[in-house]
Amino acid sequence: MKCPEIVAAVALSLFVGSGVAQEEALSLDDMVQSAQEWVGENVDDRVLGALESVDWEPVQPLLRDLQTRFQGDYVLDLAGLRDAARDLLAELETSEETRPYAAWLRARMDYLEMADTFRLIIPPPPVKPGEPPALIPNPEPETQRAAWKKSVEARPAPAGAAAMAQRLQGVFTEHQVPPALVWLAEVESGFNPSARSPVGAVGLYQLMPKTARSLGLSLRPTDERLDPDKNARAAARYLRYLHPKFNDWRLTLAAYNAGEGRVLGLMKRQKARTFDAIARHLPAETQMYVPRVEAVLQRREGVALASLPAPGAGGSARVKP
């Protein structure tokens, strides 16, 4: 497997959904081509060489499998994949060039663990005579919130996160965005400023190139997304742009993760006004992303997402990524 194809495979699976808002379904070939084009434009030769040295053969089936499961709307499709994903994580940890990808993946291992939990705690529907067993249903949003709260309560914050969060709260306050939302970085990157997704998302808040540029960041000759303060500033501006479209933080976070077009489209089709009403139709990662962020805010700051005020009015609210 050639190295650009390797990166494309990663982009199509474990790394799908982290800051990449897919507004419409693409074929596998289209997605591979898109990822390969990104590699040619953004990945330097050192990284390509490091990726080429990784033994990808054992994990290729996992990569393709996860591509489908993360983009699908059935959370329990992710159950049973944790151990294989750990093998991939170990591979990515083997060199300095691939460790930013490992940081990105490590922040997402909780989704696979939680899918295993849901498979165990959600009772299967009763079997009807003469019919095959029905699928275990997706967890209800309230079930998700309770499970993520329990999971996060048992986990310490990432190393150095508290000090960094305290500093960056000033950046969010400057943009009149609730400072507690700096903790999105725990979910997005594990508070690792160098975290990098092979599909192009970089930094604490996993900003894609197009979004970053629209928010005033430069990618060349130095990628400003790697600067924690600049990355946080752009994320705050993006949240401030999104919130007025939904007037609800759960929906805003869903749009941050899955794309505003996807969320607005679902709300229109379902005639819905709340996250809970559309949750089961969102990508599996997004279904878990929103309650996971809620749990992190409650654990780290002692605040409920629903209690956070709307961003203040101002010029940065007019920025359109």
C-alpha positions as CSV (number, residue, x, y, z in Angstrom):
1,M,0.0,0.0,0.0
2,K,1.5,3.3,-1.0
3,C,1.9,6.0,1.7
4,P,-0.7,8.5,0.3
5,E,-3.1,5.6,0.2
6,I,-2.2,4.7,3.8
7,V,-3.0,8.2,5.0
8,A,-6.2,8.2,2.9
9,A,-7.3,5.0,4.6
10,V,-6.6,6.5,8.0
11,A,-8.5,9.7,7.0
12,L,-11.4,7.6,5.9
13,S,-11.7,5.7,9.2
14,L,-10.3,6.5,12.6
15,F,-9.7,10.1,11.7
16,V,-13.0,10.8,10.1
17,G,-15.3,13.4,11.7
18,S,-12.6,15.3,13.7
19,G,-13.3,18.8,12.3
20,V,-14.3,17.5,8.9
21,A,-17.9,18.3,8.2
22,Q,-19.1,16.1,5.4
23,E,-22.1,17.9,4.0
24,E,-23.1,15.1,1.6
25,A,-22.3,11.5,1.2
26,L,-19.2,10.7,-0.9
27,S,-18.2,7.5,-2.5
28,L,-15.2,5.7,-1.1
29,D,-13.2,6.4,-4.2
30,D,-14.0,10.2,-4.0
31,M,-13.0,10.2,-0.3
32,V,-9.8,8.4,-1.0
33,Q,-8.9,10.9,-3.8
34,S,-9.8,13.8,-1.6
35,A,-7.5,12.5,1.2
36,Q,-4.7,11.8,-1.2
37,E,-4.9,15.3,-2.6
38,W,-4.7,16.7,0.9
39,V,-1.6,14.5,1.6
40,G,0.2,15.9,-1.5
41,E,-0.5,19.5,-0.4
42,N,0.0,19.3,3.3
43,V,2.2,16.3,4.5
44,D,5.9,16.8,4.3
45,D,8.4,14.2,3.2
46,R,9.5,13.4,6.8
47,V,6.0,12.5,7.8
48,L,5.5,10.5,4.6
49,G,8.6,8.5,5.3
50,A,7.6,7.8,8.9
51,L,4.1,6.7,7.9
52,E,5.6,4.5,5.2
53,S,7.7,2.7,7.8
54,V,4.6,1.7,9.8
55,D,3.3,-1.8,9.4
56,W,-0.3,-1.1,8.3
57,E,-1.2,-4.5,7.0
58,P,-2.7,-5.8,10.3
59,V,-4.9,-2.7,10.7
60,Q,-6.1,-2.0,7.1
61,P,-9.4,-3.9,7.6
62,L,-10.0,-2.0,10.8
63,L,-9.4,1.3,9.0
64,R,-12.0,0.6,6.4
65,D,-14.4,-0.8,8.9
66,L,-14.2,2.2,11.1
67,Q,-14.7,4.6,8.2
68,T,-18.2,3.1,7.7
69,R,-19.0,2.9,11.4
70,F,-18.0,6.4,12.5
71,Q,-20.0,7.9,9.6
72,G,-23.0,5.7,10.2
73,D,-25.6,6.5,12.7
74,Y,-25.5,3.3,14.7
75,V,-23.3,3.8,17.8
76,L,-23.0,0.1,18.6
77,D,-21.3,-0.6,15.3
78,L,-18.2,0.7,17.0
79,A,-18.3,-1.9,19.8
80,G,-15.6,-4.6,19.8
81,L,-13.0,-2.5,17.9
82,R,-11.1,-1.1,20.9
83,D,-8.2,-3.6,20.9
84,A,-7.5,-3.3,17.2
85,A,-7.5,0.5,17.5
86,R,-5.0,0.2,20.3
87,D,-2.7,-1.8,18.0
88,L,-2.9,1.1,15.5
89,L,-2.2,3.6,18.3
90,A,0.9,1.7,19.3
91,E,2.1,1.8,15.7
92,L,1.6,5.6,15.5
93,E,3.6,6.0,18.8
94,T,6.7,4.5,17.2
95,S,8.1,7.7,15.7
96,E,8.3,11.4,16.4
97,E,6.6,12.2,13.0
98,T,3.6,10.1,13.7
99,R,3.0,10.9,17.3
100,P,0.8,13.9,16.5
101,Y,-1.5,11.4,14.8
102,A,-1.3,9.2,17.9
103,A,-2.3,12.1,20.1
104,W,-5.4,12.7,17.9
105,L,-6.3,9.0,18.0
106,R,-5.8,8.7,21.8
107,A,-8.4,11.4,22.3
108,R,-10.9,9.3,20.5
109,M,-10.3,5.9,22.1
110,D,-13.1,6.7,24.6
111,Y,-15.7,6.4,21.8
112,L,-14.8,2.8,21.2
113,E,-14.7,2.0,24.9
114,M,-18.1,3.7,25.4
115,A,-19.6,1.7,22.5
116,D,-18.6,-1.4,24.3
117,T,-20.3,-0.1,27.5
118,F,-23.5,0.6,25.6
119,R,-23.6,-2.9,24.1
120,L,-23.5,-4.3,27.7
121,I,-26.0,-2.0,29.4
122,I,-28.7,-1.6,26.8
123,P,-31.1,-4.6,26.9
124,P,-31.9,-6.2,23.5
125,P,-35.4,-6.0,22.2
126,P,-37.5,-9.1,22.9
127,V,-37.3,-11.7,20.2
128,K,-40.5,-12.3,18.3
129,P,-41.4,-15.9,17.3
130,G,-40.3,-16.7,13.8
131,E,-38.3,-13.5,13.4
132,P,-34.5,-12.9,13.7
133,P,-33.2,-11.0,16.7
134,A,-33.6,-7.2,16.4
135,L,-30.7,-4.9,16.7
136,I,-30.0,-3.3,20.1
137,P,-31.2,0.2,19.8
138,N,-29.0,3.3,19.9
139,P,-28.6,4.7,23.4
140,E,-31.0,7.4,24.3
141,P,-29.4,10.8,24.8
142,E,-30.2,10.7,28.5
143,T,-28.5,7.3,28.7
144,Q,-25.5,8.7,26.9
145,R,-25.3,11.7,29.2
146,A,-25.4,9.4,32.3
147,A,-22.8,7.0,30.9
148,W,-20.4,9.8,29.9
149,K,-20.8,11.5,33.2
150,K,-19.8,8.3,35.0
151,S,-16.9,7.7,32.6
152,V,-15.4,11.2,32.9
153,E,-15.8,11.3,36.7
154,A,-13.3,8.4,36.9
155,R,-10.7,10.1,34.6
156,P,-8.2,12.8,35.6
157,A,-7.7,15.7,33.2
158,P,-4.8,15.2,30.7
159,A,-1.4,16.2,32.0
160,G,-1.0,20.0,31.9
161,A,-4.6,20.6,30.9
162,A,-5.7,22.6,34.0
163,A,-2.9,25.2,33.6
164,M,-3.5,25.5,29.9
165,A,-7.2,25.8,30.3
166,Q,-6.8,28.5,32.9
167,R,-4.7,30.5,30.5
168,L,-6.9,30.0,27.5
169,Q,-10.1,30.9,29.4
170,G,-9.0,34.5,28.9
171,V,-9.0,34.0,25.2
172,F,-12.6,32.7,25.2
173,T,-13.6,35.5,27.6
174,E,-12.1,38.1,25.2
175,H,-14.5,36.8,22.5
176,Q,-17.4,36.7,24.9
177,V,-17.7,32.9,24.7
178,P,-18.3,31.0,28.0
179,P,-14.7,30.3,29.2
180,A,-15.7,26.8,30.4
181,L,-15.8,25.8,26.7
182,V,-12.0,25.8,26.6
183,W,-12.4,22.2,27.8
184,L,-13.5,21.2,24.3
185,A,-9.8,20.7,23.8
186,E,-9.9,17.7,26.1
187,V,-12.3,16.0,23.7
188,E,-10.8,17.2,20.5
189,S,-7.1,16.7,21.2
190,G,-6.5,15.7,24.8
191,F,-5.0,19.2,25.2
192,N,-2.1,18.3,22.9
193,P,-1.3,21.4,20.7
194,S,0.5,19.2,18.1
195,A,-2.4,16.7,17.6
196,R,-3.0,16.2,13.9
197,S,-5.6,14.4,11.9
198,P,-4.5,13.0,8.5
199,V,-7.5,14.7,7.0
200,G,-6.1,18.1,7.9
201,A,-7.4,19.1,11.3
202,V,-4.7,20.4,13.6
203,G,-4.2,21.7,17.1
204,L,-6.1,21.9,20.4
205,Y,-9.4,22.4,18.7
206,Q,-8.8,20.4,15.6
207,L,-9.4,23.2,13.0
208,M,-9.5,22.3,9.3
209,P,-7.4,24.4,6.9
210,K,-10.4,26.2,5.3
211,T,-12.0,27.0,8.6
212,A,-8.7,28.2,10.1
213,R,-8.0,30.5,7.2
214,S,-11.5,32.0,7.3
215,L,-10.9,32.7,11.0
216,G,-7.7,34.6,10.3
217,L,-5.1,31.9,10.8
218,S,-2.2,31.4,8.4
219,L,-1.0,27.9,7.5
220,R,2.2,28.9,5.7
221,P,5.1,29.3,6.1
222,T,4.2,28.5,9.7
223,D,1.0,26.7,10.7
224,E,-0.6,29.0,13.3
225,R,-3.0,26.3,14.3
226,L,-0.1,24.8,16.3
227,D,-0.1,27.9,18.5
228,P,-2.4,27.1,21.4
229,D,-3.5,30.7,21.9
230,K,-4.2,31.3,18.2
231,N,-6.0,28.0,17.8
232,A,-8.2,28.7,20.9
233,R,-8.9,32.2,19.6
234,A,-10.1,30.8,16.2
235,A,-12.2,28.1,18.0
236,A,-13.9,30.7,20.2
237,R,-14.7,32.8,17.1
238,Y,-16.1,29.7,15.3
239,L,-18.3,28.8,18.3
240,R,-19.5,32.4,18.4
241,Y,-20.4,32.2,14.7
242,L,-22.3,28.9,15.1
243,H,-24.3,29.6,18.2
244,P,-26.7,32.2,16.7
245,K,-27.8,29.7,14.1
246,F,-29.1,27.3,16.7
247,N,-29.5,29.3,20.0
248,D,-28.6,26.0,21.8
249,W,-25.2,24.8,22.9
250,R,-25.9,21.1,22.2
251,L,-26.8,21.8,18.6
252,T,-23.9,24.2,18.3
253,L,-21.5,21.5,19.4
254,A,-23.1,19.0,17.1
255,A,-22.5,21.5,14.3
256,Y,-18.9,22.0,15.4
257,N,-18.4,18.3,15.1
258,A,-20.6,17.2,12.2
259,G,-21.0,20.4,10.2
260,E,-23.7,23.1,10.4
261,G,-25.3,22.1,7.1
262,R,-25.8,18.5,8.3
263,V,-27.3,19.6,11.6
264,L,-29.6,22.2,10.0
265,G,-30.7,19.8,7.3
266,L,-31.6,17.2,9.9
267,M,-33.5,19.7,12.0
268,K,-35.5,20.7,8.9
269,R,-36.2,17.1,7.8
270,Q,-37.2,15.9,11.3
271,K,-39.1,19.2,12.1
272,A,-37.0,19.3,15.2
273,R,-35.6,22.0,17.4
274,T,-33.5,20.1,19.9
275,F,-30.4,17.9,19.8
276,D,-32.2,15.0,21.5
277,A,-34.8,15.0,18.6
278,I,-32.1,14.5,15.9
279,A,-29.4,12.7,17.9
280,R,-30.0,9.2,16.6
281,H,-29.7,10.5,13.0
282,L,-26.4,12.1,13.5
283,P,-23.0,10.4,12.9
284,A,-22.1,7.9,15.6
285,E,-19.2,10.1,16.7
286,T,-21.4,13.2,17.0
287,Q,-24.0,11.3,19.0
288,M,-21.3,10.7,21.6
289,Y,-19.3,13.9,21.2
290,V,-22.0,16.2,22.5
291,P,-22.7,14.3,25.8
292,R,-19.0,13.7,26.2
293,V,-18.3,17.4,26.1
294,E,-21.2,18.0,28.6
295,A,-19.6,15.5,31.0
296,V,-16.2,17.1,30.7
297,L,-17.6,20.5,31.4
298,Q,-19.4,19.2,34.5
299,R,-16.3,17.4,35.8
300,R,-13.7,20.0,35.1
301,E,-15.7,23.2,35.7
302,G,-18.8,22.1,37.7
303,V,-21.1,23.7,35.1
304,A,-23.9,22.3,33.0
305,L,-23.8,22.9,29.3
306,A,-27.4,24.1,29.3
307,S,-26.6,26.8,31.8
308,L,-24.0,28.5,29.7
309,P,-25.0,31.9,28.4
310,A,-25.1,32.7,24.7
311,P,-22.0,34.4,23.3
312,G,-22.1,38.2,23.5
313,A,-22.8,40.4,20.4
314,G,-19.8,41.7,18.5
315,G,-17.9,41.8,15.3
316,S,-16.4,38.4,15.5
317,A,-19.9,36.9,15.5
318,R,-20.2,37.9,11.9
319,V,-17.2,35.8,10.8
320,K,-18.4,33.1,8.5
321,P,-16.0,30.1,8.1
